[in-house]
Amino acid sequence: MEKIILIGAGNVAHHLGISLFGAGHQIIQVISKNENNARALAEKVNADFGTDIRKIKKADFAIIAVNDDAITSVAFQIKNMPFAHTSGSISIENGGVFYPLQTFSKNIPLDLKKVPFCISAKDIDFENTLLEVAKSISNFVYIINKKQRKTLHLAAVFACNFSNQMYYIAEDLLKKSDLDFEMLKPLIVETANKIIKNSPLSAQTGPAQRKDLKTIENQIDLLEDADLKSIYKLITNQILK
């Protein structure tokens, strides 16, 4: 089992730390700019904690689980220790990748055994270490190259983040008409379930798929916000192609 430094104490770090600790790895230290977050996570994984990366302890390697814009500056401060980051889009010449393909929230339980992990490192020994660590917490582990990872992350933004924004738009539309978002949840669940066994293209339904042009025109007129009209038209045209 590995001795690991966890840099970051946010959503991803929270789930990773608890899962790694549960799999028998030793979390030596949790480092975060937010002392309260670092302490809270450290208590759950029986680790030391701190806010100053210059006081990093010795370990087998470090996992950088911070926002993308901070990864490079954090990595630059790690000396004499292999490290991997959890980003789907950032590449660092001498660093490894330990990328879990999932959306994370601290307060929502998550079984990492079902989460795909994407691994890579220039050093083959370190890559093998990351591979074995990932396999200790997940049943779905892949070695992928930089281009594949960036494409995967882009696809995930469309599938997850943009979809969630659509849920927010739908919720806001309903609120303005005194309707409950709960009414849409069975539809959302059924739509997601369909693509488990069917391609998204074959599972598509709705006015655009049926080419109900009058309905499309009426719905565009119903939207008051110009940006929402543009979004509706753009996605409708994508489906109509």
KOLRO-369144 format. One line per 3 residues: their letters; for each residue x, y negated, z negated of N, C-alpha, C, CB. Coordinates in steps of 0.05 Angstrom, whole numbers, plus 5000, padded with zeros to 4 digits. Glycine has a CB too. Layout:
BEGIN
a	X,Y,Z,X,Y,Z,X,Y,Z,X,Y,Z ~ ...
END
This chain:
BEGIN
mek	5017,5024,5000,5000,5000,5000,5018,4975,5000,4981,5000,4976 ~ 5007,4954,5012,5023,4929,5016,5019,4909,4994,5016,4917,5043 ~ 5040,4892,4991,5038,4869,4973,5034,4845,4991,5064,4866,4955
iil	5012,4830,4986,5003,4810,5005,4999,4783,4991,4977,4819,5019 ~ 5008,4762,5005,5001,4734,4997,4978,4725,5014,5026,4715,5000 ~ 4958,4714,5001,4934,4704,5016,4935,4674,5015,4908,4715,5003
iga	4937,4661,5038,4938,4632,5040,4911,4623,5051,4961,4622,5058 ~ 4896,4609,5034,4869,4602,5039,4850,4615,5019,4861,4610,5068 ~ 4828,4602,5013,4809,4613,4994,4780,4607,5003,4814,4602,4966
gnv	4777,4605,5029,4751,4599,5040,4735,4625,5047,4753,4582,5065 ~ 4717,4623,5066,4699,4645,5072,4714,4670,5081,4680,4637,5094 ~ 4733,4667,5100,4747,4690,5111,4766,4702,5089,4764,4682,5135
ahh	4781,4684,5076,4799,4693,5055,4785,4708,5033,4815,4670,5044 ~ 4761,4698,5026,4745,4710,5004,4739,4740,5011,4719,4695,5000 ~ 4728,4745,5034,4721,4772,5042,4746,4789,5046,4704,4772,5067
lgi	4766,4778,5059,4791,4794,5063,4804,4802,5037,4810,4778,5080 ~ 4806,4782,5019,4820,4787,4994,4806,4810,4978,4821,4762,4977 ~ 4780,4808,4976,4765,4828,4961,4767,4855,4974,4735,4819,4958
slf	4765,4856,5000,4767,4882,5014,4795,4894,5013,4759,4879,5044 ~ 4815,4878,5016,4843,4888,5014,4849,4898,4986,4863,4866,5022 ~ 4840,4883,4966,4843,4891,4938,4829,4917,4933,4833,4869,4919
gag	4805,4919,4943,4789,4944,4940,4801,4968,4953,4761,4939,4950 ~ 4816,4963,4974,4829,4985,4989,4856,4993,4976,4834,4977,5018 ~ 4863,4980,4955,4888,4988,4940,4912,4970,4945,4894,5015,4947
hqi	4909,4950,4963,4932,4932,4967,4934,4913,4944,4928,4917,4994 ~ 4958,4903,4939,4963,4885,4917,4963,4856,4928,4989,4891,4902 ~ 4944,4840,4919,4945,4812,4926,4962,4798,4905,4915,4799,4927
iqv	4986,4790,4913,5005,4778,4895,4997,4750,4887,5033,4777,4908 ~ 4987,4735,4906,4982,4706,4901,4961,4696,4921,5008,4690,4903 ~ 4944,4678,4911,4925,4663,4928,4934,4634,4928,4895,4667,4919
isk	4939,4623,4951,4947,4595,4953,4926,4579,4969,4975,4592,4967 ~ 4916,4557,4957,4897,4540,4971,4899,4512,4961,4868,4551,4966 ~ 4893,4493,4979,4893,4465,4971,4872,4459,4949,4889,4446,4995
nen	4851,4475,4950,4830,4473,4930,4836,4491,4907,4802,4479,4943 ~ 4844,4480,4884,4852,4496,4861,4829,4513,4850,4863,4478,4839 ~ 4805,4502,4850,4782,4517,4839,4777,4542,4857,4758,4500,4838
nar	4778,4538,4883,4773,4561,4901,4795,4582,4898,4772,4552,4930 ~ 4820,4573,4896,4843,4591,4892,4840,4607,4867,4869,4576,4892 ~ 4833,4594,4845,4829,4607,4819,4807,4628,4821,4824,4587,4797
ala	4784,4620,4833,4761,4637,4834,4767,4663,4849,4737,4623,4847 ~ 4781,4660,4872,4787,4684,4887,4809,4701,4873,4797,4677,4915 ~ 4828,4687,4862,4850,4702,4848,4839,4719,4825,4871,4682,4837
ekv	4819,4708,4811,4808,4723,4789,4794,4749,4799,4787,4706,4774 ~ 4783,4748,4823,4769,4772,4834,4789,4793,4844,4751,4763,4856 ~ 4814,4785,4850,4833,4804,4861,4857,4808,4844,4841,4795,4889
nad	4855,4798,4819,4876,4802,4799,4903,4791,4809,4879,4831,4792 ~ 4902,4766,4819,4927,4754,4830,4933,4728,4816,4923,4749,4860 ~ 4958,4719,4820,4965,4692,4812,4953,4672,4833,4996,4688,4811
fgt	4953,4647,4826,4942,4628,4845,4958,4602,4843,4912,4622,4840 ~ 4956,4586,4864,4970,4560,4864,4960,4543,4887,5000,4564,4866 ~ 4970,4518,4888,4962,4499,4909,4986,4491,4926,4949,4475,4897
dir	5010,4498,4917,5034,4489,4931,5047,4512,4945,5054,4476,4910 ~ 5047,4511,4972,5058,4534,4987,5088,4536,4984,5051,4530,5017 ~ 5101,4514,4975,5130,4515,4971,5137,4534,4947,5141,4487,4965
kik	5117,4540,4931,5121,4558,4908,5110,4586,4914,5108,4547,4883 ~ 5110,4594,4939,5100,4620,4947,5118,4642,4936,5099,4622,4978 ~ 5106,4663,4927,5120,4686,4915,5129,4705,4936,5102,4700,4894
kad	5145,4725,4928,5155,4745,4947,5133,4767,4951,5181,4758,4937 ~ 5131,4776,4976,5111,4797,4982,5120,4810,5008,5082,4786,4984 ~ 5105,4831,5016,5111,4844,5042,5105,4826,5065,5096,4871,5044
fai	5082,4812,5063,5075,4792,5084,5053,4774,5074,5067,4807,5110 ~ 5048,4753,5089,5027,4734,5082,5005,4734,5103,5039,4706,5078 ~ 4981,4730,5094,4958,4726,5113,4949,4697,5111,4935,4746,5107
iav	4950,4683,5133,4941,4655,5134,4912,4654,5143,4959,4638,5153 ~ 4894,4648,5124,4866,4647,5130,4856,4618,5124,4850,4668,5113 ~ 4864,4600,5141,4856,4572,5138,4845,4563,5165,4881,4553,5130
ndd	4835,4538,5166,4823,4529,5192,4845,4526,5213,4809,4502,5188 ~ 4837,4529,5238,4856,4530,5260,4876,4507,5261,4840,4531,5286 ~ 4866,4483,5255,4884,4459,5257,4906,4460,5237,4867,4434,5254
ait	4903,4475,5215,4923,4476,5194,4943,4499,5196,4909,4477,5167 ~ 4937,4518,5214,4953,4543,5214,4982,4537,5221,4941,4562,5235 ~ 4988,4521,5241,5016,4517,5249,5032,4504,5227,5016,4499,5274
sva	5021,4484,5214,5036,4470,5193,5040,4489,5169,5021,4445,5184 ~ 5021,4506,5163,5024,4525,5141,5046,4545,5148,4997,4539,5135 ~ 5044,4556,5172,5063,4576,5181,5092,4566,5181,5056,4586,5209
fqi	5095,4540,5187,5122,4528,5188,5135,4528,5161,5120,4499,5199 ~ 5119,4529,5140,5130,4528,5112,5135,4555,5100,5110,4513,5095 ~ 5129,4576,5115,5134,4603,5105,5161,4613,5114,5112,4623,5114
knm	5179,4618,5095,5206,4625,5101,5212,4654,5092,5226,4606,5088 ~ 5227,4669,5108,5237,4695,5100,5214,4715,5093,5255,4692,5077 ~ 5192,4712,5107,5170,4731,5102,5153,4733,5127,5153,4722,5077
pfa	5146,4757,5136,5128,4759,5159,5100,4748,5151,5125,4789,5168 ~ 5086,4737,5171,5060,4727,5166,5042,4732,5190,5061,4697,5160 ~ 5016,4734,5185,4996,4736,5206,4973,4717,5199,4986,4766,5208
hts	4961,4707,5220,4938,4689,5216,4912,4703,5225,4942,4662,5230 ~ 4890,4691,5218,4864,4704,5223,4848,4690,5246,4847,4704,5198 ~ 4862,4673,5261,4848,4657,5282,4845,4673,5308,4863,4632,5287
gsi	4823,4668,5321,4818,4680,5347,4830,4664,5370,4789,4683,5352 ~ 4839,4639,5365,4847,4621,5387,4875,4610,5384,4828,4599,5389 ~ 4888,4612,5361,4914,4600,5357,4936,4621,5362,4917,4588,5329
sie	4958,4613,5374,4981,4631,5378,5005,4618,5366,4985,4638,5408 ~ 5021,4633,5351,5046,4624,5339,5068,4643,5347,5044,4621,5308 ~ 5089,4633,5357,5110,4649,5370,5119,4672,5352,5134,4632,5377
ngg	5125,4667,5327,5137,4687,5309,5116,4700,5290,5159,4675,5294 ~ 5091,4693,5294,5071,4703,5275,5055,4726,5286,5053,4681,5267 ~ 5043,4741,5269,5024,4762,5277,4996,4753,5276,5028,4787,5259
vfy	4978,4770,5285,4949,4763,5286,4934,4785,5271,4938,4760,5315 ~ 4916,4776,5253,4899,4794,5237,4871,4782,5239,4910,4798,5207 ~ 4859,4786,5262,4834,4771,5269,4809,4788,5265,4836,4761,5298
plq	4793,4782,5245,4767,4796,5242,4745,4782,5258,4759,4797,5212 ~ 4733,4797,5275,4712,4786,5293,4685,4787,5279,4711,4801,5320 ~ 4680,4767,5263,4655,4766,5248,4650,4737,5238,4655,4786,5224
tfs	4626,4731,5232,4619,4706,5219,4619,4711,5188,4592,4694,5229 ~ 4632,4693,5173,4635,4698,5144,4623,4675,5128,4665,4700,5138 ~ 4610,4683,5106,4600,4664,5086,4605,4677,5059,4569,4657,5089
kni	4617,4662,5040,4624,4673,5014,4601,4687,5000,4636,4651,4997 ~ 4578,4674,5001,4555,4683,4985,4539,4705,4999,4538,4660,4979 ~ 4547,4714,5022,4533,4735,5036,4550,4760,5038,4524,4726,5065
pld	4542,4782,5025,4557,4807,5025,4562,4817,5053,4543,4828,5008 ~ 4585,4829,5057,4592,4839,5084,4609,4864,5082,4608,4817,5100 ~ 4602,4884,5097,4617,4909,5098,4638,4907,5119,4598,4933,5102
lkk	4663,4903,5111,4684,4900,5131,4691,4925,5146,4709,4890,5118 ~ 4681,4948,5136,4685,4973,5151,4672,4972,5178,4673,4997,5135 ~ 4652,4955,5182,4638,4953,5207,4648,4929,5224,4608,4950,5202
vpf	4667,4915,5214,4677,4891,5228,4701,4898,5245,4685,4869,5207 ~ 4701,4891,5271,4724,4895,5288,4747,4877,5280,4717,4889,5318 ~ 4771,4889,5278,4796,4873,5272,4814,4875,5297,4810,4884,5247
cis	4824,4852,5305,4842,4851,5328,4870,4844,5318,4832,4829,5349 ~ 4889,4860,5326,4916,4859,5315,4937,4854,5338,4923,4885,5300 ~ 4957,4839,5331,4980,4836,5349,5004,4824,5334,4973,4820,5375
akd	5028,4831,5343,5052,4819,5333,5075,4826,5352,5058,4829,5304 ~ 5094,4807,5355,5117,4812,5373,5134,4835,5361,5133,4787,5377 ~ 5137,4835,5335,5154,4856,5322,5137,4881,5319,5164,4846,5295
idf	5146,4903,5331,5130,4927,5332,5125,4939,5304,5143,4948,5350 ~ 5146,4937,5287,5143,4947,5260,5121,4932,5244,5169,4946,5245 ~ 5122,4905,5248,5102,4889,5234,5074,4894,5246,5109,4859,5236
ent	5073,4898,5272,5047,4904,5284,5036,4930,5273,5050,4905,5315 ~ 5053,4950,5270,5044,4975,5258,5034,4972,5230,5066,4996,5260 ~ 5048,4954,5215,5039,4949,5187,5012,4936,5187,5060,4930,5173
lle	5008,4916,5204,4982,4903,5206,4960,4923,5214,4983,4879,5225 ~ 4968,4940,5233,4949,4960,5243,4939,4979,5220,4962,4977,5265 ~ 4958,4988,5204,4951,5006,5182,4935,4992,5160,4976,5018,5170
vak	4942,4967,5155,4927,4951,5135,4898,4947,5145,4941,4924,5129 ~ 4895,4940,5170,4869,4936,5181,4852,4961,5180,4870,4926,5210 ~ 4865,4984,5186,4851,5010,5185,4842,5017,5157,4868,5032,5197
sis	4855,5006,5137,4848,5012,5109,4822,4998,5101,4871,5005,5091 ~ 4814,4978,5116,4789,4963,5109,4768,4963,5131,4796,4935,5102 ~ 4775,4973,5155,4756,4972,5177,4758,4998,5194,4761,4948,5195
nfv	4736,5006,5205,4735,5030,5222,4739,5022,5252,4709,5045,5219 ~ 4741,4996,5257,4743,4987,5285,4767,4968,5287,4717,4973,5293 ~ 4790,4979,5296,4814,4963,5297,4826,4965,5325,4835,4973,5276
yii	4833,4943,5337,4843,4941,5364,4869,4926,5366,4821,4929,5383 ~ 4887,4935,5383,4910,4919,5390,4904,4905,5416,4937,4937,5391 ~ 4904,4879,5416,4898,4864,5440,4919,4842,5445,4869,4852,5439
nkk	4922,4833,5470,4941,4812,5475,4929,4784,5471,4952,4815,5504 ~ 4946,4764,5474,4937,4736,5469,4914,4727,5487,4961,4717,5473 ~ 4916,4733,5512,4894,4725,5530,4868,4739,5524,4902,4731,5559
qrk	4870,4765,5518,4845,4779,5510,4833,4768,5485,4852,4809,5506 ~ 4849,4762,5466,4839,4751,5440,4825,4724,5445,4862,4748,5420 ~ 4837,4707,5461,4825,4680,5465,4799,4683,5481,4845,4662,5481
tlh	4798,4701,5499,4773,4706,5514,4752,4718,5495,4778,4725,5538 ~ 4760,4736,5478,4741,4747,5458,4730,4726,5440,4755,4769,5442 ~ 4747,4708,5431,4738,4687,5413,4719,4668,5428,4762,4671,5403
laa	4725,4662,5453,4707,4645,5469,4680,4658,5472,4719,4640,5497 ~ 4680,4684,5478,4655,4699,5480,4639,4699,5454,4660,4728,5490 ~ 4654,4701,5432,4641,4701,5405,4628,4674,5399,4662,4707,5384
vfa	4641,4652,5409,4629,4625,5405,4602,4624,5419,4648,4603,5415 ~ 4600,4634,5444,4575,4635,5458,4555,4653,5444,4579,4645,5487 ~ 4563,4677,5436,4545,4696,5425,4536,4689,5397,4558,4723,5425
cnf	4553,4677,5381,4547,4672,5353,4541,4642,5347,4570,4681,5336 ~ 4561,4625,5351,4559,4597,5343,4538,4582,5359,4585,4583,5345 ~ 4538,4586,5385,4518,4572,5402,4490,4583,5397,4525,4575,5432
snq	4488,4610,5392,4462,4621,5386,4451,4610,5360,4464,4652,5384 ~ 4469,4607,5340,4460,4596,5315,4451,4567,5317,4482,4598,5294 ~ 4464,4552,5335,4455,4525,5340,4427,4524,5352,4475,4510,5358
myy	4422,4544,5369,4395,4546,5381,4374,4552,5359,4395,4569,5402 ~ 4382,4569,5339,4364,4574,5317,4358,4548,5302,4376,4595,5298 ~ 4378,4532,5298,4374,4506,5284,4355,4488,5300,4402,4492,5280
iae	4359,4487,5326,4342,4471,5343,4313,4481,5341,4352,4471,5373 ~ 4310,4507,5343,4283,4519,5341,4270,4513,5314,4285,4549,5345 ~ 4286,4515,5293,4276,4509,5266,4267,4480,5264,4297,4515,5244
dll	4282,4462,5275,4276,4434,5274,4250,4428,5290,4299,4417,5285 ~ 4247,4440,5313,4223,4436,5329,4198,4446,5314,4225,4452,5356 ~ 4201,4468,5300,4179,4479,5285,4171,4461,5261,4185,4507,5275
kks	4192,4451,5247,4187,4434,5224,4171,4409,5232,4213,4425,5211 ~ 4177,4398,5255,4163,4374,5264,4134,4379,5271,4177,4363,5289 ~ 4127,4405,5274,4099,4412,5279,4087,4427,5255,4096,4429,5304
dld	4100,4425,5232,4090,4438,5207,4087,4468,5211,4063,4426,5199 ~ 4107,4480,5224,4108,4509,5227,4132,4520,5213,4108,4516,5257 ~ 4130,4545,5204,4151,4558,5188,4170,4574,5206,4139,4576,5167
fem	4196,4570,5202,4216,4585,5217,4214,4615,5214,4244,4576,5210 ~ 4202,4624,5191,4198,4652,5186,4183,4666,5209,4183,4657,5159 ~ 4166,4650,5222,4150,4661,5244,4167,4671,5267,4130,4640,5254
lkp	4191,4659,5270,4208,4667,5292,4227,4690,5286,4225,4643,5301 ~ 4230,4696,5260,4251,4716,5252,4246,4744,5264,4252,4718,5223 ~ 4222,4754,5265,4218,4780,5278,4226,4780,5308,4189,4789,5276
liv	4221,4758,5321,4230,4755,5349,4260,4755,5352,4218,4729,5361 ~ 4273,4740,5333,4302,4739,5334,4315,4766,5329,4312,4719,5312 ~ 4304,4781,5309,4314,4807,5303,4310,4827,5326,4300,4818,5278
eta	4286,4826,5338,4281,4844,5361,4299,4838,5384,4251,4842,5369 ~ 4304,4812,5389,4321,4804,5412,4350,4815,5407,4322,4774,5415 ~ 4359,4812,5382,4386,4823,5376,4387,4853,5378,4394,4814,5347
nki	4366,4866,5368,4366,4896,5369,4366,4907,5397,4342,4906,5354 ~ 4353,4892,5416,4351,4902,5443,4378,4905,5456,4335,4882,5460 ~ 4397,4887,5450,4423,4888,5464,4442,4909,5452,4436,4861,5464
ikn	4433,4922,5430,4449,4945,5420,4450,4967,5440,4438,4954,5392 ~ 4427,4972,5454,4425,4994,5473,4421,4985,5501,4403,5012,5465 ~ 4418,4959,5506,4414,4948,5533,4433,4925,5538,4384,4939,5536
spl	4438,4920,5564,4455,4897,5570,4439,4872,5566,4465,4899,5600 ~ 4452,4850,5559,4437,4825,5555,4421,4817,5580,4457,4802,5548 ~ 4433,4822,5604,4419,4815,5628,4392,4830,5631,4437,4820,5653
saq	4393,4856,5626,4368,4872,5629,4348,4866,5607,4375,4901,5629 ~ 4358,4855,5584,4340,4850,5561,4327,4822,5563,4355,4853,5535 ~ 4336,4806,5582,4326,4778,5584,4296,4777,5590,4341,4763,5605
tgp	4281,4760,5576,4253,4756,5581,4248,4726,5581,4235,4771,5560 ~ 4223,4718,5583,4216,4689,5580,4209,4676,5607,4239,4675,5568 ~ 4202,4650,5605,4192,4636,5629,4212,4636,5652,4186,4608,5621
aqr	4238,4631,5646,4258,4630,5668,4261,4657,5681,4285,4620,5657 ~ 4262,4678,5665,4265,4705,5677,4241,4712,5695,4269,4726,5655 ~ 4218,4703,5686,4193,4708,5702,4189,4688,5724,4169,4708,5683
kdl	4206,4667,5724,4203,4645,5744,4176,4631,5741,4207,4656,5772 ~ 4167,4627,5716,4143,4612,5711,4149,4582,5712,4130,4621,5683 ~ 4150,4571,5735,4160,4544,5739,4142,4523,5726,4163,4538,5768
kti	4116,4528,5726,4097,4509,5714,4101,4508,5683,4068,4516,5720 ~ 4105,4531,5671,4110,4533,5643,4136,4518,5636,4111,4562,5633 ~ 4157,4523,5652,4183,4509,5648,4179,4479,5649,4203,4518,5669
enq	4165,4469,5668,4160,4441,5671,4145,4430,5647,4144,4435,5697 ~ 4125,4444,5637,4110,4435,5614,4127,4434,5589,4086,4453,5610 ~ 4144,4454,5586,4161,4455,5562,4182,4432,5562,4175,4482,5559
idl	4192,4426,5586,4211,4403,5588,4197,4377,5580,4223,4401,5616 ~ 4172,4374,5589,4157,4350,5582,4151,4349,5552,4130,4350,5598 ~ 4149,4372,5539,4143,4373,5511,4167,4363,5494,4135,4401,5503
led	4191,4366,5504,4215,4358,5490,4218,4327,5492,4240,4372,5501 ~ 4222,4314,5469,4225,4285,5468,4254,4277,5469,4212,4274,5443 ~ 4272,4294,5459,4300,4287,5458,4313,4293,5485,4314,4303,5436
adl	4328,4273,5496,4341,4276,5522,4362,4298,5523,4353,4249,5530 ~ 4377,4300,5501,4397,4321,5499,4384,4349,5500,4414,4318,5474 ~ 4362,4352,5486,4349,4378,5486,4337,4384,5514,4326,4379,5465
ksi	4327,4364,5528,4318,4368,5555,4341,4378,5573,4306,4342,5567 ~ 4364,4366,5569,4388,4374,5585,4396,4403,5579,4411,4355,5580 ~ 4396,4410,5553,4403,4437,5545,4383,4457,5557,4404,4440,5514
ykl	4358,4451,5554,4337,4469,5565,4340,4473,5595,4308,4457,5559 ~ 4345,4451,5610,4348,4453,5639,4373,4469,5646,4349,4425,5651 ~ 4395,4464,5632,4420,4478,5638,4418,4508,5634,4443,4467,5621
itn	4407,4516,5611,4404,4545,5606,4383,4558,5624,4397,4549,5576 ~ 4362,4544,5629,4341,4554,5647,4353,4559,5675,4318,4535,5650 ~ 4369,4540,5685,4382,4544,5711,4401,4567,5711,4396,4518,5719
qil	4415,4572,5689,4433,4595,5687,4417,4621,5690,4448,4594,5660 ~ 4394,4622,5677,4377,4646,5678,4365,4650,5706,4355,4645,5657 ~ 4358,4628,5719,4345,4629,5745,4364,4638,5767,4334,4602,5752
k	4390,4635,5763,4409,4642,5784,4408,4672,5791,4438,4635,5775
END
